[in-house]
């Protein structure tokens, strides 16, 4: 019998018999406000902030909220199985933790805590290139659990090649290449605080531990940290990359490659033609282009263009279990969850991240069942209506 994620609610109620209540809210949309109250304005702004006036982040939420679920009755949902096949691997639910860099600004246990939480719940953890912990240490924290590596595609070919070799050697199975950040967007919350962790050598752990990166320095990092930071800033992203450059990644990575940040169906087609395995329909949670199309509005067109050829994943705006249901109904195979787990980490370390995963999947499980579905496979466009009011 498959695990019923929904049983988490009974665990909470039974714990209440002894007077215990959850340490964090079970409505995950409340975590941001709580984090704002408890953590400093720099770190909170870095995670919660968006490009421009925040219009894209608001559009992401509005696009999900505008779509409403139409529940069906008297269907057998007694036994449920949330597992899905994604990129040739079986996941216990259609969820992975999205790559978020610099997690040490939220909690001293940083990426290893989030990775251990993901491993404990069986969901993949996607490690950011810009993590504050070297990838080898994160891999060690996870044992043999499913882990994917997110690549910020550096200008320096040898550093990129070295990252891919290290990730492979550390057991990362899927490469997630972020395309929407060839430049850092205009982010007023960070600008108003003049807050960019990288300039203090935070979020640079993979670079500062990389032999190819270190080979480009005149002195070791500890002897001249500023030079190391400048070297990092000079190569971090490359606005000159084009579609033919993907061949380099294909030559240097033998597992699945997923392109993150795809919003236009033609870009999804180009990804398929370039021999990629999947795309993540994402606008970086509203952090890159102010005034961008909402990710959930872009999703159906991408699925229509390449859904039969590529694995289509989704992120940007997911906060609740019903959001996961809606993303699947719009054609995604699975979703990547970002900010909510980072707030969980900031508020309660590894336990906070586990709380977020379990709440999200319990709510998703219940939403599925109460809408007449025993698993993700039967969810489709007919289960939603669009609220045009």
Long-range contacts (C-beta under 8 A, 24 or more apart in sequence): 1-79, 2-79, 2-80, 2-81, 2-82, 2-83, 3-92, 4-80, 4-365, 5-82, 5-93, 5-358, 5-361, 5-362, 5-364, 5-365, 6-80, 6-362, 6-365, 6-366, 6-369, 7-362, 8-358, 8-359, 8-361, 8-362, 9-362, 9-366, 22-355, 23-348, 23-351, 23-352, 23-355, 24-344, 24-347, 24-348, 24-352, 24-355, 24-356, 26-359, 28-319, 28-320, 28-340, 28-356, 28-359, 28-360, 29-319, 29-320, 31-340, 31-343, 31-344, 31-347, 31-356, 32-339, 32-343, 34-343, 34-347, 35-343, 35-346, 35-347, 38-346, 38-347, 39-106, 39-346, 41-193, 42-105, 42-193, 42-195, 43-105, 43-106, 43-346, 44-346, 45-189, 45-190, 45-192, 45-193, 45-195, 46-102, 46-105, 46-189, 46-190, 46-195, 46-197, 47-100, 47-105, 47-106, 47-339, 47-342, 47-343, 47-346, 48-189, 48-339, 49-187, 49-188, 49-189, 49-190, 49-287, 50-187, 50-189, 50-285, 50-286, 50-287, 50-290, 51-185, 51-186, 51-187, 51-286, 51-287, 51-288, 51-289, 51-290, 51-292, 52-185, 52-186, 52-188, 52-290, 52-291, 53-188, 53-290, 54-286, 54-290, 55-286, 55-290, 55-291, 56-283, 56-286, 56-288, 56-289, 56-290, 56-291, 56-292, 56-294, 57-285, 57-286, 57-287, 57-317, 58-286, 59-286, 59-292, 59-293, 59-294, 59-297, 60-283, 60-285, 60-286, 60-294, 60-295, 60-296, 60-316, 60-317, 61-317, 61-319, 62-294, 63-294, 63-295, 63-296, 63-297, 63-317, 64-296, 64-317, 64-318, 64-323, 64-326, 64-327, 66-386, 66-387, 66-388, 67-296, 67-326, 67-329, 67-330, 67-384, 67-385, 67-386, 67-387, 68-384, 68-385, 68-386, 68-387, 69-322, 69-325, 69-326, 69-329, 69-367, 69-371, 69-383, 69-384, 70-371, 70-382, 70-383, 70-384, 70-385, 71-370, 71-371, 71-372, 72-371, 72-372, 72-373, 72-383, 73-372, 74-372, 75-372, 75-373, 75-374, 76-374, 77-368, 77-369, 77-370, 77-372, 77-373, 77-374, 78-374, 79-374, 80-365, 80-368, 80-369, 80-373, 80-374, 80-375, 81-374, 81-375, 82-361, 82-364, 82-365, 82-368, 82-375, 82-376, 83-375, 84-333, 84-334, 84-376, 84-377, 86-311, 86-313, 86-333, 86-334, 87-174, 87-256, 87-258, 87-277, 87-278, 87-311, 88-256, 89-124, 89-146, 89-173, 91-122, 91-123, 91-124, 91-146, 91-334, 92-121, 92-122, 92-123, 93-123, 93-361, 93-364, 94-324, 94-328, 94-332, 94-333, 94-334, 94-335, 94-376, 95-123, 95-324, 95-334, 95-335, 95-336, 95-337, 95-357, 95-360, 95-361, 95-364, 96-123, 96-124, 96-125, 96-126, 96-148, 96-313, 96-334, 96-335, 96-336, 96-337, 97-123, 97-124, 97-125, 97-126, 97-336, 97-337, 97-338, 97-341, 97-353, 97-357, 98-126, 98-315, 98-336, 98-337, 98-338, 98-341, 99-126, 99-127, 99-128, 99-129, 99-150, 99-176, 99-178, 99-260, 99-336, 100-128, 100-338, 100-339, 100-341, 100-342, 101-128, 101-129, 101-130, 101-131, 101-132, 101-203, 102-128, 102-130, 102-131, 102-132, 102-197, 102-198, 102-202, 102-203, 103-131, 103-132, 103-133, 103-342, 103-345, 104-132, 104-133, 104-202, 104-203, 105-132, 105-197, 105-202, 106-342, 106-345, 106-346, 107-345, 107-346, 107-349, 109-345, 109-349, 109-350, 111-138, 112-137, 112-138, 112-141, 113-345, 113-349, 113-350, 113-353, 114-341, 114-342, 114-345, 114-350, 114-353, 115-141, 115-142, 115-145, 115-147, 116-141, 116-142, 116-350, 117-341, 117-345, 117-350, 117-351, 117-353, 117-354, 117-357, 118-142, 118-145, 118-147, 118-353, 118-357, 119-143, 119-145, 120-350, 120-354, 121-354, 121-357, 121-358, 121-361, 122-146, 123-357, 124-148, 124-174, 126-150, 126-176, 126-336, 127-172, 128-152, 129-163, 129-206, 130-198, 130-203, 130-204, 130-206, 131-203, 131-205, 131-206, 132-202, 132-203, 132-205, 133-205, 134-205, 134-206, 134-209, 135-163, 135-166, 135-167, 135-170, 135-172, 135-206, 136-166, 136-170, 136-209, 138-170, 139-170, 139-171, 139-172, 142-171, 144-171, 146-173, 147-171, 147-172, 147-173, 148-172, 148-173, 148-174, 148-175, 148-176, 149-174, 149-175, 149-176, 150-176, 150-177, 150-178, 150-260, 151-175, 151-176, 151-177, 151-178, 151-249, 152-178, 152-181, 152-236, 152-237, 153-177, 153-178, 153-179, 153-237, 153-238, 153-241, 153-245, 153-249, 154-235, 154-236, 154-237, 154-238, 155-234, 155-235, 155-236, 155-237, 155-238, 155-240, 156-212, 156-213, 156-216, 156-235, 157-248, 158-212, 158-215, 159-207, 159-210, 159-212, 159-213, 159-216, 159-235, 160-248, 160-249, 160-252, 161-212, 161-252, 162-210, 162-211, 162-212, 162-213, 163-206, 163-210, 164-249, 164-252, 164-253, 165-252, 166-206, 166-210, 168-253, 168-254, 168-255, 173-255, 173-256, 174-255, 174-256, 174-257, 174-258, 175-249, 175-253, 175-255, 175-256, 175-257, 175-258, 176-258, 176-260, 176-280, 177-249, 177-257, 177-258, 177-259, 177-260, 178-260, 178-261, 178-284, 179-259, 179-260, 179-261, 179-262, 180-260, 180-261, 180-282, 180-283, 180-284, 180-288, 180-289, 181-237, 181-261, 181-284, 181-288, 182-237, 182-238, 182-239, 182-241, 183-237, 183-239, 184-237, 185-284, 185-287, 185-288, 185-289, 185-290, 186-290, 187-287, 198-229, 198-232, 198-233, 198-236, 199-229, 199-233, 200-229, 201-225, 201-228, 201-229, 204-228, 204-229, 204-232, 207-232, 208-232, 243-270, 243-274, 246-274, 246-275, 246-276, 247-274, 250-274, 250-275, 256-311, 258-311, 258-313, 260-315, 261-288, 262-302, 263-292, 263-293, 263-295, 263-298, 263-302, 264-298, 264-301, 264-302, 265-301, 265-302, 265-304, 265-305, 265-306, 266-305, 268-302, 268-305, 268-306, 268-310, 268-312, 269-305, 269-306, 271-306, 271-310, 272-306, 272-309, 272-310, 276-310, 277-310, 277-311, 278-310, 278-311, 278-312, 278-313, 279-306, 279-310, 279-311, 279-312, 279-313, 280-313, 280-314, 280-315, 280-336, 281-312, 281-313, 281-314, 281-315, 281-316, 281-332, 282-314, 282-315, 282-316, 282-336, 283-316, 284-316, 285-315, 285-316, 285-317, 285-338, 285-339, 286-316, 286-317, 296-326, 296-327, 296-330, 299-327, 299-330, 299-331, 299-332, 300-330, 300-331, 300-381, 302-331, 303-330, 303-331, 303-332, 304-331, 307-331, 320-360, 320-363, 321-359, 321-360, 321-361, 321-362, 321-363, 321-364, 321-365, 321-366, 321-367, 322-363, 322-364, 322-367, 324-360, 324-364, 324-367, 325-364, 325-367, 325-368, 325-371, 325-379, 325-383, 326-384, 328-376, 328-379, 329-379, 329-380, 329-381, 329-383, 329-384, 330-381, 330-384, 331-381
